[in-house]
Amino acid sequence: MLASRWDAGWDLVHLVIGLVRIGIGSLPAVVRYPVLALGGAFLLYCVVTRWRARRSPADGLAETRLDT
């Protein structure tokens, strides 16, 4: 039986999470916590930026947007 594409996607997500945990876990605590803090700050920045962009469309883009 073939796996669905969702199963393959979840397997890929689990692989990436496992590799990140191994990579982060092997760092000393002095390096690990700042790396985690920077990664969390970057993730928060991306979420807030995307949220703000979706909430207030830029001026002039509404007329030129192509919906396909």
A tleap script that builds the chain and sets N, CA, C and O, in Angstrom:
source leaprc.protein.ff14SB
mol = sequence {
  NMET LEU ALA SER ARG TRP ASP ALA GLY TRP
  ASP LEU VAL HIE LEU VAL ILE GLY LEU VAL
  ARG ILE GLY ILE GLY SER LEU PRO ALA VAL
  VAL ARG TYR PRO VAL LEU ALA LEU GLY GLY
  ALA PHE LEU LEU TYR CYS VAL VAL THR ARG
  TRP ARG ALA ARG ARG SER PRO ALA ASP GLY
  LEU ALA GLU THR ARG LEU ASP CTHR
}
set mol.1.N position { 0.845 -1.171 0.000 }
set mol.1.CA position { 0.000 0.000 0.000 }
set mol.1.C position { 0.895 1.241 0.000 }
set mol.1.O position { 1.866 1.319 0.753 }
set mol.2.N position { 0.564 2.180 -0.830 }
set mol.2.CA position { 1.337 3.409 -0.920 }
set mol.2.C position { 0.906 4.387 0.174 }
set mol.2.O position { -0.271 4.477 0.522 }
set mol.3.N position { 1.872 5.100 0.694 }
set mol.3.CA position { 1.569 6.112 1.697 }
set mol.3.C position { 1.013 7.349 1.003 }
set mol.3.O position { 1.389 7.675 -0.123 }
set mol.4.N position { 0.127 8.015 1.690 }
set mol.4.CA position { -0.404 9.245 1.108 }
set mol.4.C position { 0.653 10.344 1.196 }
set mol.4.O position { 1.655 10.200 1.897 }
set mol.5.N position { 0.423 11.419 0.492 }
set mol.5.CA position { 1.393 12.499 0.526 }
set mol.5.C position { 1.414 13.162 1.897 }
set mol.5.O position { 2.429 13.736 2.290 }
set mol.6.N position { 0.295 13.087 2.636 }
set mol.6.CA position { 0.285 13.654 3.991 }
set mol.6.C position { 1.189 12.843 4.912 }
set mol.6.O position { 1.885 13.407 5.757 }
set mol.7.N position { 1.180 11.513 4.751 }
set mol.7.CA position { 2.069 10.679 5.558 }
set mol.7.C position { 3.529 10.999 5.253 }
set mol.7.O position { 4.353 11.076 6.164 }
set mol.8.N position { 3.844 11.180 3.999 }
set mol.8.CA position { 5.216 11.512 3.626 }
set mol.8.C position { 5.592 12.887 4.172 }
set mol.8.O position { 6.725 13.092 4.606 }
set mol.9.N position { 4.656 13.821 4.153 }
set mol.9.CA position { 4.911 15.147 4.707 }
set mol.9.C position { 5.177 15.102 6.203 }
set mol.9.O position { 6.109 15.740 6.692 }
set mol.10.N position { 4.356 14.344 6.933 }
set mol.10.CA position { 4.572 14.227 8.381 }
set mol.10.C position { 5.887 13.522 8.679 }
set mol.10.O position { 6.574 13.872 9.638 }
set mol.11.N position { 6.244 12.532 7.868 }
set mol.11.CA position { 7.532 11.866 8.062 }
set mol.11.C position { 8.683 12.846 7.867 }
set mol.11.O position { 9.667 12.803 8.606 }
set mol.12.N position { 8.567 13.716 6.893 }
set mol.12.CA position { 9.600 14.714 6.657 }
set mol.12.C position { 9.670 15.707 7.815 }
set mol.12.O position { 10.760 16.091 8.239 }
set mol.13.N position { 8.514 16.123 8.326 }
set mol.13.CA position { 8.486 17.032 9.479 }
set mol.13.C position { 9.143 16.376 10.685 }
set mol.13.O position { 9.936 17.014 11.378 }
set mol.14.N position { 8.827 15.120 10.945 }
set mol.14.CA position { 9.437 14.406 12.070 }
set mol.14.C position { 10.944 14.256 11.898 }
set mol.14.O position { 11.692 14.349 12.871 }
set mol.15.N position { 11.388 14.028 10.679 }
set mol.15.CA position { 12.820 13.921 10.414 }
set mol.15.C position { 13.523 15.240 10.709 }
set mol.15.O position { 14.571 15.257 11.355 }
set mol.16.N position { 12.948 16.347 10.236 }
set mol.16.CA position { 13.562 17.658 10.462 }
set mol.16.C position { 13.580 17.980 11.957 }
set mol.16.O position { 14.589 18.458 12.475 }
set mol.17.N position { 12.482 17.723 12.642 }
set mol.17.CA position { 12.430 17.977 14.090 }
set mol.17.C position { 13.467 17.138 14.818 }
set mol.17.O position { 14.141 17.636 15.719 }
set mol.18.N position { 13.602 15.886 14.446 }
set mol.18.CA position { 14.599 15.025 15.072 }
set mol.18.C position { 16.016 15.508 14.832 }
set mol.18.O position { 16.843 15.493 15.744 }
set mol.19.N position { 16.301 15.936 13.613 }
set mol.19.CA position { 17.639 16.441 13.317 }
set mol.19.C position { 17.931 17.729 14.073 }
set mol.19.O position { 19.050 17.937 14.542 }
set mol.20.N position { 16.933 18.591 14.192 }
set mol.20.CA position { 17.121 19.836 14.950 }
set mol.20.C position { 17.336 19.523 16.421 }
set mol.20.O position { 18.199 20.128 17.058 }
set mol.21.N position { 16.578 18.601 16.968 }
set mol.21.CA position { 16.745 18.247 18.383 }
set mol.21.C position { 18.124 17.662 18.643 }
set mol.21.O position { 18.737 17.953 19.671 }
set mol.22.N position { 18.615 16.845 17.727 }
set mol.22.CA position { 19.954 16.281 17.893 }
set mol.22.C position { 20.994 17.391 17.791 }
set mol.22.O position { 21.935 17.446 18.582 }
set mol.23.N position { 20.816 18.279 16.805 }
set mol.23.CA position { 21.774 19.373 16.620 }
set mol.23.C position { 21.779 20.338 17.787 }
set mol.23.O position { 22.847 20.746 18.243 }
set mol.24.N position { 20.607 20.712 18.280 }
set mol.24.CA position { 20.519 21.636 19.407 }
set mol.24.C position { 20.951 20.947 20.698 }
set mol.24.O position { 21.611 21.555 21.540 }
set mol.25.N position { 20.582 19.693 20.850 }
set mol.25.CA position { 20.917 18.967 22.072 }
set mol.25.C position { 22.409 18.739 22.260 }
set mol.25.O position { 22.875 18.559 23.385 }
set mol.26.N position { 23.154 18.747 21.169 }
set mol.26.CA position { 24.590 18.498 21.278 }
set mol.26.C position { 25.376 19.768 21.612 }
set mol.26.O position { 26.571 19.701 21.899 }
set mol.27.N position { 24.708 20.919 21.575 }
set mol.27.CA position { 25.392 22.178 21.895 }
set mol.27.C position { 25.471 22.365 23.411 }
set mol.27.O position { 24.595 21.896 24.137 }
set mol.28.N position { 26.494 23.034 23.885 }
set mol.28.CA position { 26.528 23.376 25.310 }
set mol.28.C position { 25.425 24.385 25.642 }
set mol.28.O position { 24.973 25.125 24.768 }
set mol.29.N position { 25.000 24.411 26.893 }
set mol.29.CA position { 23.884 25.259 27.303 }
set mol.29.C position { 24.162 26.738 27.044 }
set mol.29.O position { 23.236 27.497 26.759 }
set mol.30.N position { 25.411 27.153 27.138 }
set mol.30.CA position { 25.764 28.555 26.914 }
set mol.30.C position { 25.450 28.964 25.476 }
set mol.30.O position { 25.129 30.125 25.224 }
set mol.31.N position { 25.535 28.046 24.550 }
set mol.31.CA position { 25.249 28.326 23.145 }
set mol.31.C position { 23.799 27.969 22.815 }
set mol.31.O position { 23.149 28.668 22.037 }
set mol.32.N position { 23.297 26.897 23.399 }
set mol.32.CA position { 21.965 26.380 23.068 }
set mol.32.C position { 20.864 27.396 23.339 }
set mol.32.O position { 20.012 27.614 22.477 }
set mol.33.N position { 20.856 28.022 24.511 }
set mol.33.CA position { 19.767 28.920 24.866 }
set mol.33.C position { 19.738 30.193 24.028 }
set mol.33.O position { 18.654 30.611 23.622 }
set mol.34.N position { 20.871 30.826 23.749 }
set mol.34.CA position { 20.805 31.966 22.820 }
set mol.34.C position { 20.356 31.568 21.408 }
set mol.34.O position { 19.645 32.328 20.751 }
set mol.35.N position { 20.762 30.396 20.945 }
set mol.35.CA position { 20.327 29.933 19.621 }
set mol.35.C position { 18.818 29.715 19.618 }
set mol.35.O position { 18.136 30.105 18.671 }
set mol.36.N position { 18.296 29.095 20.670 }
set mol.36.CA position { 16.851 28.894 20.768 }
set mol.36.C position { 16.113 30.232 20.869 }
set mol.36.O position { 15.054 30.403 20.267 }
set mol.37.N position { 16.668 31.172 21.625 }
set mol.37.CA position { 16.033 32.484 21.757 }
set mol.37.C position { 16.016 33.226 20.422 }
set mol.37.O position { 15.002 33.824 20.063 }
set mol.38.N position { 17.120 33.194 19.690 }
set mol.38.CA position { 17.163 33.842 18.374 }
set mol.38.C position { 16.203 33.173 17.391 }
set mol.38.O position { 15.527 33.853 16.619 }
set mol.39.N position { 16.145 31.851 17.422 }
set mol.39.CA position { 15.206 31.138 16.552 }
set mol.39.C position { 13.760 31.468 16.893 }
set mol.39.O position { 12.942 31.665 15.995 }
set mol.40.N position { 13.438 31.529 18.182 }
set mol.40.CA position { 12.089 31.898 18.592 }
set mol.40.C position { 11.741 33.325 18.219 }
set mol.40.O position { 10.619 33.603 17.795 }
set mol.41.N position { 12.705 34.239 18.376 }
set mol.41.CA position { 12.470 35.630 17.997 }
set mol.41.C position { 12.250 35.752 16.489 }
set mol.41.O position { 11.391 36.515 16.048 }
set mol.42.N position { 13.017 35.009 15.705 }
set mol.42.CA position { 12.840 35.031 14.258 }
set mol.42.C position { 11.472 34.474 13.858 }
set mol.42.O position { 10.803 35.027 12.986 }
set mol.43.N position { 11.064 33.387 14.495 }
set mol.43.CA position { 9.761 32.804 14.214 }
set mol.43.C position { 8.637 33.770 14.583 }
set mol.43.O position { 7.678 33.923 13.827 }
set mol.44.N position { 8.749 34.413 15.727 }
set mol.44.CA position { 7.759 35.401 16.138 }
set mol.44.C position { 7.710 36.572 15.158 }
set mol.44.O position { 6.627 37.043 14.811 }
set mol.45.N position { 8.868 37.043 14.711 }
set mol.45.CA position { 8.934 38.124 13.726 }
set mol.45.C position { 8.224 37.718 12.434 }
set mol.45.O position { 7.464 38.506 11.870 }
set mol.46.N position { 8.466 36.500 11.965 }
set mol.46.CA position { 7.822 36.038 10.732 }
set mol.46.C position { 6.311 35.967 10.889 }
set mol.46.O position { 5.577 36.369 9.986 }
set mol.47.N position { 5.839 35.463 12.019 }
set mol.47.CA position { 4.400 35.347 12.240 }
set mol.47.C position { 3.756 36.727 12.311 }
set mol.47.O position { 2.717 36.955 11.692 }
set mol.48.N position { 4.358 37.649 13.055 }
set mol.48.CA position { 3.788 38.990 13.185 }
set mol.48.C position { 3.820 39.727 11.850 }
set mol.48.O position { 2.863 40.423 11.509 }
set mol.49.N position { 4.887 39.588 11.102 }
set mol.49.CA position { 4.989 40.249 9.796 }
set mol.49.C position { 3.920 39.731 8.844 }
set mol.49.O position { 3.278 40.514 8.144 }
set mol.50.N position { 3.730 38.431 8.816 }
set mol.50.CA position { 2.711 37.857 7.935 }
set mol.50.C position { 1.310 38.273 8.384 }
set mol.50.O position { 0.448 38.573 7.557 }
set mol.51.N position { 1.091 38.287 9.698 }
set mol.51.CA position { -0.211 38.670 10.221 }
set mol.51.C position { -0.529 40.122 9.876 }
set mol.51.O position { -1.649 40.436 9.473 }
set mol.52.N position { 0.456 41.007 10.035 }
set mol.52.CA position { 0.236 42.420 9.726 }
set mol.52.C position { 0.019 42.626 8.227 }
set mol.52.O position { -0.792 43.462 7.830 }
set mol.53.N position { 0.734 41.872 7.395 }
set mol.53.CA position { 0.580 42.003 5.949 }
set mol.53.C position { -0.800 41.539 5.497 }
set mol.53.O position { -1.369 42.105 4.563 }
set mol.54.N position { -1.336 40.525 6.143 }
set mol.54.CA position { -2.653 40.026 5.760 }
set mol.54.C position { -3.763 40.928 6.277 }
set mol.54.O position { -4.822 41.038 5.659 }
set mol.55.N position { -3.519 41.569 7.405 }
set mol.55.CA position { -4.549 42.416 7.992 }
set mol.55.C position { -4.706 43.747 7.287 }
set mol.55.O position { -5.819 44.261 7.181 }
set mol.56.N position { -3.634 44.302 6.811 }
set mol.56.CA position { -3.712 45.603 6.129 }
set mol.56.C position { -3.022 45.505 4.774 }
set mol.56.O position { -1.796 45.575 4.686 }
set mol.57.N position { -3.813 45.344 3.723 }
set mol.57.CA position { -3.198 45.250 2.385 }
set mol.57.C position { -2.508 46.560 2.014 }
set mol.57.O position { -2.960 47.642 2.388 }
set mol.58.N position { -1.433 46.446 1.290 }
set mol.58.CA position { -0.654 47.617 0.872 }
set mol.58.C position { -1.457 48.452 -0.119 }
set mol.58.O position { -2.270 47.931 -0.883 }
set mol.59.N position { -1.213 49.749 -0.088 }
set mol.59.CA position { -1.906 50.656 -0.996 }
set mol.59.C position { -1.478 50.398 -2.435 }
set mol.59.O position { -0.290 50.250 -2.723 }
set mol.60.N position { -2.445 50.348 -3.326 }
set mol.60.CA position { -2.132 50.197 -4.732 }
set mol.60.C position { -2.017 48.758 -5.197 }
set mol.60.O position { -2.043 48.509 -6.402 }
set mol.61.N position { -1.893 47.819 -4.303 }
set mol.61.CA position { -1.760 46.433 -4.734 }
set mol.61.C position { -3.111 45.783 -4.998 }
set mol.61.O position { -3.183 44.777 -5.703 }
set mol.62.N position { -4.169 46.336 -4.451 }
set mol.62.CA position { -5.489 45.742 -4.623 }
set mol.62.C position { -5.916 45.789 -6.096 }
set mol.62.O position { -6.587 44.873 -6.571 }
set mol.63.N position { -5.537 46.834 -6.811 }
set mol.63.CA position { -5.929 46.954 -8.200 }
set mol.63.C position { -5.112 46.070 -9.124 }
set mol.63.O position { -5.609 45.626 -10.159 }
set mol.64.N position { -3.857 45.808 -8.760 }
set mol.64.CA position { -2.974 45.057 -9.653 }
set mol.64.C position { -2.882 43.583 -9.298 }
set mol.64.O position { -2.157 42.843 -9.963 }
set mol.65.N position { -3.580 43.140 -8.290 }
set mol.65.CA position { -3.498 41.742 -7.870 }
set mol.65.C position { -4.200 40.849 -8.881 }
set mol.65.O position { -5.316 41.138 -9.314 }
set mol.66.N position { -3.539 39.768 -9.248 }
set mol.66.CA position { -4.112 38.807 -10.185 }
set mol.66.C position { -4.494 37.551 -9.437 }
set mol.66.O position { -3.630 36.844 -8.918 }
set mol.67.N position { -5.758 37.275 -9.380 }
set mol.67.CA position { -6.236 36.038 -8.755 }
set mol.67.C position { -6.372 34.959 -9.822 }
set mol.67.O position { -7.131 35.095 -10.781 }
set mol.68.N position { -5.622 33.897 -9.628 }
set mol.68.CA position { -5.701 32.807 -10.602 }
set mol.68.C position { -6.108 31.550 -9.918 }
set mol.68.O position { -6.233 30.509 -10.562 }
savepdb mol mol.pdb
quit
